[in-house]
Amino acid sequence: MSNRPAPTDIDIHPLIAGRWSPRAYAADKPVAHEDVVALLEAARWAPSAYNVQPWRFVVFEKSADPAAFERAFATLVPFNQSWNANA
């Protein structure tokens, strides 16, 4: 992960300054299923708009079911397909 702290005139907490939302994925480095499950568990505890949890996630693992992944990918608008192709 890159270290790209936010340029601010006021000191902010390092975790906030260092927040980064990447849109690039390494196609040659698949994410292990166990890591996906751990990420989803962490995301489940994230706050939501109006605090209307519980969260629901739909996951399509390209390596587990390429056809299902392609069907899901086809539902994305072209902009999202452009950055999501290697997800």
DOKE-399114 format. One record per residue: x, z, y of N, C-alpha, C, O in turn; residue in one letter. Coordinates in steps of 0.001 Angstrom, whole numbers, plus 500000, padded with zeros to 6 digits. Layout:
# DOKE-399114
XZYXZYXZYXZYA/...
This chain:
# DOKE-399114
500846500000498825500000500000500000500888500000501233501966500595501224M/500448499346502276501198499261503512500981500481504373499919501103504333S/501991500822505153501866501902506120501638501257507473502583500772508095N/500414501245507931500046500609509197499261501593510046498049501443510200R/499934502607510604499186503598511383498525502962512614499060502039513227P/497366503481512942496617502975514089497367503308515377497797504446515564A/497530502318516273498165502610517557497156503295518481496177502674518894P/497383504545518802496452505286519650497204505986520772498392506284520648T/496506506244521860497081507000522972496939508497522750497619509294523396D/496058508876521838495794510281521535496166510516520085495857509697519219I/496832511642519813497182511962518430495929512159517591495013512883517980D/495901511509516440494813511701515489495418512064514142496609511848513916I/494630512599513273495105513038511969495753511864511238495220510755511261H/496903512096510586497599511009509882496748510288508837496919509085508639P/495833510994508163494983510324507173494046509323507833493738508279507257L/493595509642509038492715508713509760493545507571510344493154506408510248I/494681507894510945495541506872511537496045505887510484496231504705510772A/496263506374509270496795505527508216495762504781507408496116504042506489G/494480504957507730493420504283506982493582502773507103493858502246508180R/493406502096505985493562500651505968492613500065504940492511500580503827W/491922498998505297490991498325504387491546496962504019491330495991504743S/492258496876502906492863495592502532491821494598502031490777494978501501P/492130493332502209491287492274501662492107491342500791491669490240500463R/493278491781500425494137490963499570494390491719498278494644492923498281A/494316491003497196494500491604495882495573490833495132495714489623495305Y/496315491525494315497329490884493481496654490415492197496325491224491330A/496452489121492080495746488560490924496487488824489624495879488868488554A/497802488999489715498583489191488502498734490666488124499484490991487204D/498032491557488820498096492991488528496680493536488338496116494114489267K/496103493364487160494740493844486935494655495367487047495623496078486779P/493498495845487441493247497281487557492699497774486228491753497200485688V/493286498825485709492845499384484429491430499932484546491043500458485589A/490672499805483482489292500297483463489219501768483871488321502162484616H/490150502571483390490165504002483725490336504215485231489758505145485793E/491127503361485886491309503460487339490035503072488071489694503678489087D/489320502058487560488044501666488164487059502829488095486372503127489072V/486993503477486948486085504616486783486464505750487738485587506379488330V/487763506014487890488215507071488807487868506726490258487447507600491016A/488042505465490646487692505047492003486200505185492262485784505623493335L/485405504810491279483957504934491445483524506389491547482595506707492290L/484182507273490814483859508695490909484195509217492306483431509994492879E/485331508795492855485688509200494216484682508638495221484271509340496145A/484285507380495045483330506754495953481961507426495879481237507500496871A/481623507907494699480328508578494514480194509792495418479084510159495806R/481312510417495755481298511613496584481425511302498071481428512219498893W/481530510020498432481649509646499842480297509790500537479255509568499921A/480311510160501815479048510260502542478430508876502740479125507861502697P/477140508855502952476450507588503182475660507672504482475479508748505050S/475198506518504935474342506496506124473105507342505866472446507186504837A/472797508210506769471641509111506655471733510047505454470755510702505095Y/472922510108504829473154511011503704472113510824502595471544511791502090N/471884509585502237470848509267501249471436508972499867470990508047499189V/472439509755499448472966509597498111471832509819497109470811510366497526Q/471909509459495867473128509077495170473464507603495341472592506762495557P/474749507321495237475231505955495261474927505269493936474758505917492903W/474862503962493992474746503151492781475755502018492903475884501415493968R/476454501731491845477470500691491865477225499734490710476807500143489626F/477487498473490949477449497459489902478861496892489824479400496415490823V/479449496944488656480834496512488478480868495373487477480296495458486390V/481548494310487865481772493187486962483269493066486766483990492683487687F/483739493391485575485164493303485276485465491919484709485016491554483622E/486231491174485475486537489791485121487122489668483715486772488751482972K/488009490589483354488649490490482040487695490860480902487871490391479777S/486697491689481176485760492111480126484690491066479859484278490872478715A/484235490386480920483167489397480759483292488354481872482605488444482889D/484170487365481679484400486362482724483132485630483175482989485322484358P/482226485352482263480993484629482624480119485474483541479576484957484518A/479970486763483248479186487655484104479835487774485476479144487788486494A/481168487858485504481871487931486784481589486680487605481298486781488797F/481671485505486991481420484249487718479995484188488257479778483718489374E/479020484658487476477629484676487967477495485607489167476829485268490145R/478120486771489098478063487715490222478793487141491427478303487234492552A/479959486548491200480753485953492276479957484861492999480041484735494220F/479199484087492256478412482994492832477340483490493799476849482717494622A/476970484765493712475937485298494617476503485671495984475741485927496916T/477832485707496117478451486078497389478402484917498374478457483753497979L/478300485243499653478378484206500687479811483678500711480727484389500296V/480028482455501183481363481852501151482462482713501778483568482765501239P/482195483382502888483219484228503502483684485300502534484885485525502388F/482741485969501866483119487021500929483782486456499682484630487114499079N/483403485244499289484095484615498158485557484371498497486421484484497627Q/485846484036499759487217483708500145488179484872499951489315484669499524S/487744486080500257488658487224500094488470487926498757489316488724498353W/487378487641498070487065488342496831487500487564495594487338488060494479N/488033486392495753488353485539494604489298486215493609489182485995492404A/490219487024494093491179487672493205490835489126492922491657489855492367N/489645489558493291489273490969493066489037491222491604488716492345491216A/
